């Protein structure tokens, strides 16, 4: 559709900002395959040019924007504006553009034309504007058509329209009205169907209103109508109420007339049951296509069903059936974060039935060792397939002295448990890889899927136990010890150079980069954006040596292999662009060699440890204690990242789910590969043992209907007691001062690591942005809003290139950045919530990690 068009046909994909939402929705209905009355749209450009060329634009703007007018003054000014609009001529170019289409429509419409508003805000999910704008039926001449168009325009500035828009928080555009021209259908019956009960919000109950003839008065609420309630899924009629209808609104060659009905017809149903079923099926199609509950205006004429209008139902009553005991209702139940459970591809909110037996709090508690029993307090429940929980309360670390005494007896057992868990994971990974190469049938794949699911989540629970908590606990113990003895050495410095899975992965990536011996691979990394490299190689050189090596490396470290990326599946938690960034950084010699960097870090850490030993010379007891605490901390701190080993099994789990889904579909049990997500583990076990395709298919269809039923619900943000409305005090903004010893203002924050760096700020909205990664250099200091980072950023690849990191505001995954910054010896400062305006791209800054400050320099030359 041309942006400057005056009139367009009601077909294809139309731009709602030009033709209005109502017209855009109707064009979409036609593309879906349902019938609409033939017609066209006079775009809002016509109104815009009309206002400009007649000089009425300023008057319209003042009328809409002036909040100081009283009701009488507003009504007077509105009537005066409408009089000018009605007597002002339509510019000739617009008349000539519209005339051919309008005249053809008039000639082909024996009962006249319907002229209807189509505003750019009308029929939206936020506001319907129902009954606010005007429609004109039975128009039979071009002169009357333009008169009706003018009246539609005027309705968009009416006092009632402006008041409604303000209540909805909408600022009206004075030229925001397009106009629909459609053939008027001589309806035998017409009405509206709601795909959720407008009185209760129940989305499992369709409500249909019907009357003989046209539905103008029914839709406007000015006439009684027959009412049916139908089941959302089966179309079964649940209730029917037939009212007396003394007259009907009819389209005749002489215009729209109210016609009395014969006595015997007044109490007859205006709609046959079969037609009600047909309308419900069409409405359900639109409900799914628009992915929301809709009201659908319809008309039946000569057994043809027409959709006259479709729009989201605004302001439905809340409907979410659930039961809470009296005690449970005293608590506040919040929607659980989707990060803790899995959702099917069809929906990002519901728990996938395949994973409904996985509970986040249970995973946290399963391996939590005393003195850290049940570290998180709270409850979890499932309501209609949606996960809710009471607030999780972190009990905190126990008394440090008690923890140290307990660990002296238990740490060897916990360490052995963690090592055994890692070995079991690696063994299971090898065995699953071997099994997946041999099996093909759904029953065999189901067995693998259920096994790897159990193992993956069990190791995941183990990683939430000692691996999650003992690193932090031991870190606190070491810091506390250093403070007790008055040492000048910080615990951060003693942890520099430890190695974790993230180190191993980046070392493998760097090694792979140095092995690249295919020139076209090097050229692709050097010349293409990082987010295009992999797709280019898969399309042009799928069998190259690099692809095979990279594929294996991905499987070894739980990253998404190219073979799975081809089908659009992301199986790992690490971002591919960051992996490719590591490889290119090596190719252009922009990254430090990871082994060399860690070797230097270990030497610095060893020197710091020796310094503490010298401070403790002569105190054998304290020296022994120091060595023990240092050993614990160096072992348990890296497990924060080593626990991501679970991605090895989760990658295989995702592959087993996909292969099982494909096998079930090929065997006729599910309709799509995604159908496996809708089956519970018990269902899958039954299917594997049954061997009866029809029975298994019926079970699959039942589960899909259950899922789709719950999918129609809108889960509220909380259940039970309303959350406390007390406002959380805002954390203090960083103080900006200009001490005599500094070149510019200083932002005071918190020290994350003790090192310092000077460089150029690079504000990052996403650390997966290929353009951002391409711009990083040794003098870069990354500046991140805490809300823009994820739990699983590949900090190692970034810290091998940049000089330092500043994070503004909080983020739950920041502890990963702290751990990797320690390993790399990178300066890291955390600033409280604040505007980033003083840290724009290109600003020279200095980080003092020990003091936790960021100094804004005056055009200083950067140096690492």
N, C-alpha and C positions, 0 to 999 in steps of 0.2 A: 504494500500500500504506500503510495506516495505521500510524504509528509504534508505537501501543499495542496492535496486533493480537496475539492469542494464536496464531492459526493462519491461514495464507494458502494459497491454491491455488498450485500450481507452474506458474505461467504469467505472462506479461507481464514487465515490468521490475521485478525485486525488488532490494531494498537488501541487499547482502552483509553490511553491519554489523548487520542484523537477522536475516537468514535463513542467514548463513554463505556462504562462497564457493562451496562445492559446490552448494548449492541454487540460488544466483544463477546459476552457470554453466549448470545444467540448464535453468532457465527461459529463459536466452538461447538455448540449443540449440533449444528448442521454437519460439522466435520466428524463428530462422533458417530453420525449415521441416523440421527432422529430428524423428523420433519419439523420445519418451522414455516410460518407464513412467508411467502416470497417478499423481498423488500430490499431497501437501500438505506444508507445513512448519510444525512447532511452533516458533515464534520463540524467540529467546533471552530475550525478556521473561518468558516462562513460568518459565525457570530463575531469572532475577533475582528475581521475586516469590516463587518457592518458597523460595529461600534466605533472603529477608528475613522471610517470614511464619513460617518454621520456626525462625528464630534460628540457622541454620547458616552464615550469611554470614561471620562473624568466623573460624570454624574453617577454612572453605575458604580465606580470604585468608591466614591464618597458614601453612597447609600449602603454598600456592603460593609465598609470598613469603619464607619462612624459609630462609635459606641455611645456617644453622648446624646443621641436623639431619643426623645420619649416616643411612646407608641403612636400618638396622634401625628406628630411631626414625621415619623418614619412612614406611616401609611399615606400621608399627603404627598411626600416626595416620591414614594413608590408609584402612586397612581399617575403623577405627573410624568414620570419617566416612561411608564407603560404607554401613555397617550402619545408621547413622542416616538416611541418605537413603532407603534401601530400605524402612524401616519407617515413615517420616514420610508422612502422608496428603497427597495432592495437594489443594490448596484447591478447593472446590466450583466457584467461578466458572470456573476453568481447565478442569475436567472438563466443565462444561456447554458451554463454548465449543468444545472439541475433539470432544466426543462425536458430534455429527451428521456431521461430515466423516469421522471415524475409522470410525464404524459403516458409512457408505455405502461407504467404501473396502474394509472387511472383507467386506461383502456382495458386492462386485463383484470380489473377488480369490479365485478358486477354489483357488489354490495358496498363499494367505496373503499377508501383507504383509512388505515389507522395511523395517526400522527402522534408519536409518543416521545417523551423526554428520554435522554440517555446521558446523564451527567457523569462527569469523571469521578465523582465520589459516590454516586448512586449504586445501590445493590452491592456494596462492598461488605466484607466481613465485619467492619467496624460500624457501619451505619447503612441502613437500608433506604432511607428517605421515602419509605412506603407512605403513600397518601399525601406526600408533600408536593410533588410535581404534578403536572396536568397531562392528560391524554385526550385526544379528540378522535372520535370514531365516525365513520361514514362520510369522510371528505370525498367530494365528487368533482372538484374543479381545481385547476392550478392556482387560481386566485384564493380560494378557500384554503388550499394547502399552505400557501405562504402566510396567510393570516394565522393558521394554527401553529406554524413554526414560530412566528413572532410571539404568540401566547406562551409557547413552551419556553422560549427564551426569558420572557418576563417572569415566569414562575420561578426561575432560578435565582431571582433577587427579592422575592416576596418576603415580607417581615417574618412569616412563619418559617420559611426556608432558612433565613439567616439565623433565627433563634435556635432552630433545630441543630444547625451546623455548629453553632457555638457550644451548645450543650454536649455535642459529641466531640468537641475539641478539634473541629475542622475549620480551616480558613478557606472560605470559598474563593475560587477564581471567578472573576466576573464573566470571563469568556469560557467557562467550564461546561457548557451545555452543547452536546450534539443532539440531533433529532432523528428518530427512527421513522421511516415511511414503510408501511407494510400493508399487504393485501388484507382486508378485513375478512375473516372467515365467518361464513354463515353457520354458526355452531348449532348442532343438535343439543349438545350439553357441554358444559364447561365448568371449570373450577380451579382449585388449587390443592396440591398434595404436599404435606410437610413430611420430610424423612426423619423427623423426631417429633414427639408429641409437644406442641408449643406450650401446653399448659404445665407439663411436668418435666420436660426435658428428656424423657425416655427415648433413647435412640433405637430401641428395639420395637417401637410401635409407630407405624406410619399413620398419619391422620389425613383423610381425604374429604374435601368439601366439594359438593356437586350441585348444579342446578340446571334446569332446562335453558337453552339459548345461550346468550353471552354471559360472561361471569363478572362484568364490570361492578355490579352492585354487591355481588358475593365477595369479591376480593376486597372491595372497599368497606366491607362490614355493614352494608346498608340493607341487606336482604338475608333472610334465613335460607339455609341450604341443607340438603341431605348430608349426613356425616357417616363415614365408615372408618373403622380402625382396622389396620391390617398388620400381620406379622411381617417384620422387616425382611425375613429370609425366605419364608415359604409362600408369602402372599396370602396366607390364610386369613379370611375375614374374621376378626375377633369380636367386633361389635358393629351394629348397623342401626342408624336412626334416620327414618324417613319422615320429613315434615310436610305439612301442607304448603303447596306452592300455587297461590291463586293466579300468578301471572309470570311471564318470562320476558326478558329483554331480547328482542329479535332484530337481526340485520335484514332489512328489506330493501328492494330497489328504490324505495322512497326515503330511506334513511333508517336510523335506529328508532324502533318503536317498542313500547310496552304492550304486550299482547296478552289478553286474558286467556287462561287455560280452561278447557272444558271441565266440568265438574268431576267427571270420572277420572281425569288425568291428574288432578291436583295432588292426589295422595299416592301416585305411583312413584317408584324410584326413578330418579333422573339418570341413573347409570346402571347398566347390567353388571352382574358380578364379574363376568368375563372381561368386560372393559375396565373394571376396577383393577383386576389383576394385571392387565396390560399396562395401565398407567403406572401401577406400582413398580413393575419391571423397568419401565423407562426411567422412573425417578431414581431407582436404585442404581441404574447405570450412570446417571448424572451425579449422584451422591459419590460414587466411587471415582468418577473422572475428576470431579472438583475437589475430592478428598475432604469433604466437610458436609455437615447436614444442610440441606437446601430446601427451599420451598419452590415448587414448580407450578406455574400457571399453565394450564392445558386447555385444549378445545378438541372436541370430536365433531367431525363433519363428514357425512357420507362414509362412515366407518374408517376414516383416516384420522390418526392421532397427531395433533400439532402441539409442539411446545411453544408457548407464547412468551414465557419469561422464566429465568432460573436465577436464583441468587442465594447466598448463604443466609441461614436463619440467624439473625442478630439477637443477642441477649437471651439465649436459651436458659431456662432455670437449671440449676445444678442438679445432676442426676448421677449418683455413684453409690449403688447399693452396697452396704457393708455393715458388719456387726462388730461392735466393741462392747466389752463388759463395762459396768459402771466404773470400775477401777481403771480400765484401759482408757476410757473416755476422758479421764482426768489428765491424761498425758497428751502431748502434741506429737502426732505422727507425721513426719515429713516424707515427701517422695525421696526415695533413695537415689543417690548419684548413679547414673548408668555405668560409670567406670567399674562398679563392683559386680556387675552381672552382664549377661550377654543378651542381646536383642536380635531377632531375626532380621534378615535384609528387608522384609516387607514393612517393618515398623521399628522406630528407634526408641520406643518407650516401654513396650511390653517385655516382660521376661520371656525368653524363648522357652517353651515347655521342655525342650531337650536339656536345658540348664536350670530348670526351676528348682532342682534339688540342691543347688549350690547357694550357700548363704555366706555373706561377707563376714558377719560377726563370728560365725562359727569357724571360719577359716582363721581369723585373727586369734581365736582362743584355743584352737586345737593343740598347737604345740607351744603355747606360751608357758615358759618355765617359771616356777617359783624362784625368786620372790616377785615375779611378775604375773601372778595368776589373773586371768581374764582382764587384760590391760584395758580393754574398752568395755564400758558398761553401757547397756542399751538393749533394745528388743527389735526384732524384725518380723514383719508379717507380710503375707501376700493377700491382696484384695483384688479379685477379678483379674488376676494376672499381672497386676502392678505391684511393685515392691515398695513398702513403706517401713520406716523405722523411727523409733524414738531417738532423740538426740544422743549421739555417741559422746560419752564422757571419758576423756583420757585421764586415768588415775595417776599418771606421772610415775617417775622412777621412785622406788622406795628409798629409805635412808641409805646414804652412800656407804657408811661403815658396815651396815647390815648386808648390803649387796656384795661388798668386797669379801666379807667373811663367808658368805654363802658360795660365791664363785670359786673361792679357794678349793672347795670340795667338789663343786659341780661342773666347773668349766671344762675339764677334760671329757666328761661324759657328753656335754653339749657339743663340743668340738667334734667328737667321734660321731655323734648323731648327724651333724651337718655334713661331714665328709661322706658318711654312708648314704645320706640322701642324695648328694651330688653323684655318687657312683651309681646308685640305682637309676637316677635320671638318665645318665649317659648310656647305661646298659639298655634301658627301656627304649631310648631313642634309636639305638642300633637295631634292636629287635623289631620295632615298628617299621623302620625303613625296609628291613628285609621282608617283613610280612606284606607290606603294601606293594611290593614288586611281584608278589605271587598270586594274590587273590583277585577275584573279579566279581563273584556273586554277592548279592546284598547281605545274605546271612553271614558270610565270612567277614565282610566289611563291617557289619554291625558289631561283631565280636571284637574286632580291632578298635573300633570307635569307642565302645563302652570301656574297654580296658585302658586305652590311652587317656580317656576323659577322667577316669578315676585317678590314674597316676599323676596326670598334669595338675589337677586341683589339689591332690595330696601334697605334692612338692610345693605348690603355691602356698598352701597352708603352712608348711614347714618354713618357707621363706618369710612368712609373716610373723613367725615365732622368734626364736633366738637370733636368726639372721637379721631381723628388722630391729630388734631392741638392744641386743647386747653391744652392737657397735656404738650406739649413743650412750649406753650406760657406761661402758669401758672408757669412752672418751671423757665423760664427766669425771670418772674416777681418776684418770690421769691428770686432767686439768686441776682437780682438787688437790691431788698430791703435790703437784708443782707449786701451787699457791701456798700449801702448808710449809714447804721447805724454803719458800722465798726465792725460787729459781727465776732467773730472767728469761729462761727458755719457754716458749709457748708450745702447747701440745700440737698445734698445727704443723710446726716445723719438724716435729718428730715423726709425723705421718706422711711427709713428702716422699714420693717415690714408691709407695706401696702399689701393688698391681692388682687389677680386678678383671672381670670379663670385658669391660669396656676397653681396657688397655690391650687385652689379647685381640679383640676384634679389630681395633685400629692398627695394631701391629701387622695383622694379616692383610688388611687393606693396603697398607703402605708397601708391604712385600709384593702384593699382587701388582701394584702400580709400577714397581721397578722391573717386573717381569714382562710388561707389555712389549711385545716385539712385532706387532702388526701396526703399520703406519696409519691405516685408516682409523684404527681405534684411537691412537694418539691424536690424530687430527680432529676426530669427533669431540674429544674432551677439550681440546684447545679452542675449537671454533664454534661449538654449539652451546646453547644454554644448557645448564645441567639437567633441567627437567625434560630435555629433548634427547639427551644422549642415549639413554637406554632404549627408548622407542625406536630411534634411528637404527641402532645396532640390531634390534630384534627384527626390524623390517628389512634391512639391507644385508646384514651379515649374521643371520641367526646361528650359523654353525662355526663361527670364528672361535679361536682358542680362548680369547678373553672371555667370551660368553660362557664357555664350559667351566672355566676356572672361577668366574664370579658366581655362577650357579652353585657350585659346590661350597664356596665360602658362605653363601647365604644360608644354605641348609645347615652348615656347621655352626653358625652363630645365631640362628633364629631370625634372619632377615627375610624379606619377601624375595624368593627366587624369581628370575625372569620368566621361567616356565609357568609360574602361577600368575605373575603380573599380566601375562598375555590374556588371561581370562578376567582381568579386572579385579583380582582378589588381593587384598593386603593381608598377609598372614602373620607378619612380624610386627613388633611394636616400634621398630626403629624406622626412621624416615629414609627412604632411598636416596633422596637428593643429598642428604648429609653424608651418606657413604660415598657417593660419587664426588662430593666436594673433597673428601679425604684423598681420593685417588688423583684428582686434578691438582690439588695442592702439592702433591709430590712431583707430578709431571712438570709443573712450572717452578718447582723449587721454592715454594712459598711456605712450606711447613717445616717445622723442626723434625728431625729424625726421632721417632718416638723412643727407640731404644737408647739413643744417646741422651735424650732429654731426661728419661727416667734414671739413667745411670748417674747423671749429674745430680738429680734430685736425691737419690739414695745417698750419695756422698755427703750432701749438705745435711741430710737427716742424721747420718752416722756421726757427723761432726757435732751436731747439736746434742745427740745422745751422749757422746763422750764428754761434752761440757757438763752435763748433769752428773755424770759419774764422777767427774773431778770435784764437783760441788759436794758430793756425798762421800768422798774419800774419808775413811776412818769410821764410817757408820755402816757396818755390814748389814744390819737389819733393814735400814732404809734403802740401801743399795739393792738388796734382794727384792724388796717390795717394788722398787722402781722397775727392775728387769721384768718382774712378773706383770705389772700393769702395762708396761710397754709391749710385751709379747701379746697380751690379751687384746690390746687396742689395735695393734698392727694386724692381728689376725681377723678380728671381728669388724673393724671399720670397712674393709673392702667388701664384706658380704652384703652391704647395702646395695652394691651393684652386682655382685655375684648372684644374688637371688633372681636376677633377670635371666638366669639360666633356664628358668621355667619356660621361656619362649621357645626353647628347643622342642619341648613336648607340645606346646600349644600350636606351634607351626604344623606339627604332625597331626594334631587333633583337628585343625582346620582342614588339612588335606583329607583326613579320614571322613570328616563330615561331608565335604564336597563330593568325594568319590561315592560314599554311601547314598547321598542324595541323587546323584546321577544314576546309580544302579537301581534305586527304587523307582525312579521315573522311567527308566528303560524297561523295567519289569511291569509297568502299568500300575504301580501301587500309589505313587504320588503324581500330582499334575506337573510339578516343577522340581528342579533340584533343591530349591529352598524349602520344599515341603518337609524335609527331614527335621528342620528346626522346630516344627510344630508337633512333633511326636515326642512323648516322654521316653526315658530309658526303658520303662516297663513295656511301653508300646513296641519299641524296637525289639526287645527280647521276644515278645509275643509274635511279631512278624517273622523273626528269624526262625522260630520254632514251628510256625503254622504251616508254611508251604501252600497256603490257600490264597491265591491272589485276590479273589473277590472279597474275601473276609478282610484281608489286610487293606485293600483299597477302601472298603466301607469305613474301617477304623480311621484311615487317613483323612477321609472326607469329613468325618465327624469332628476330628481334631481341628481341621481347617475352619469349619463353621464356628466352633467354640472360640477359636482365636479371633476370627473376624467379628464375632459378637462383642468380645471384650475390646477389640480395636475401635469400636464405634464410641466407646465411652471417653469422656474428657476427665481424666483424673484430677481432682483438686490438689492444690499445692500442699494441703495439710488435712488431716482428719483429727477428730477429738477436740481438745481444748485449743482455742485460738492462741497463736503465739503471742508472747508478751510484746506490747507495743513500745516498750522503753527503748529509746534510741541509744545505740552504742556510741560512746564518745569517739569522735574522730581522733586518730593518732596525730600527734603534733607534726606539723610540716617541718621539713629540714630548715634549720636556721641558717641564714646567709649573713655572714660577717666578713669584714675585710681586715684581717690582722695586718700589722705592719710588716710581717715577714713574708707575706704572700703577694702574688701578682694580681689576684682577683678575689671575688667572693668565695667563701668556703661553705659547702653543703655538708652538714654533720649527719652522719648515719651510724651504722654499726659495722664493726670489723668482722669479716667472714674469714679472711686469711691475713697473715701478717706482712705480706709483701707489698711492694709499691710499684707503680708504673706511670709513665707519662705517654700520652698519645692523643689521637683524634677520635672524638665520639662518633659512633655509628648507631643510630637509634633503630632498633629491630622490632618490627611489628610481628614478624614470623621468622623463626630460625630455620624454616624449611623453604624460604623464598630464594629461588635460584639467583635472582639479580643481587640480593643482599650478599649471599655467599660469595658471588663472583667479585664483590667489591672489598672483601676483607683482606687485610694486609697486616704485617708485623706491627705497624704503628696503631692499629685499630684498638679502641676500647669499646666493647659492646655495651650498649645501654638498652635494657629490656624493661618494659612494663611487666610486672609480675603476672598480669592477666593474660599476657600474650605467649607465655611459655607453657610447655607441656611437661608431664612427669618424665618423659623418656627422650628428652633432647640429648643428642650425641655431643656432650660437652667436650669430650676428649678431642674430637676432630677440630672443634672450634679453638680450643685452648692451645693446640699445636701451631696455630697461626696468629691469634690475636694477642695483645699485650695484657688485657685485663677485662674485668666484667663489673658492671653496675646494674643491680636490679632495683627497680623502684616499686614499692608496694609488696604485698605478700603473695606467695603462691605455695601450695602444699608440697610441690616437688622441688623446692629450693634446696633441700638437704642433699639432693643428688649433685647439684651444681657445687655445693660446698665440698663434698667428698672429692669430686674430680679436680676442683681447683687446688685442693691440698696435694693431690697426687702430682699435679703438674707444676706446682709452685707458682700459681697465677694470682695476681692481685684481684681481690674481690671485695666490694663494698656494697652493703645493702642500705638503701635510703628509705625512709618512711614514705607513706602515700603522699604524693605531691605532683604538681604539674611538671611535665617534662620540657616546658618551654625554655628553660635555661640550659638544657642539654641537647640542643639541636645538632643535626648532622654537621660535621666539620668543626665543631667547637673543640679547641684544645683544652684538655683537662689533665689533672694529675690525681692519681689515687694514692692515698696513704692508707694501706691496709691495716696497719697496726693501730692507727688513730680512728679509722672508720670514716675518713673524710674524702670529699671530692672537691678539688680546687679548680675554679674556672680561670684558665690562664689567658693572658692577653697576647694572642697570636704567637704563642711560643712555638718554636720548632719542635716537632715530636721526636722523641727518642725512647727506645724500649728500656 
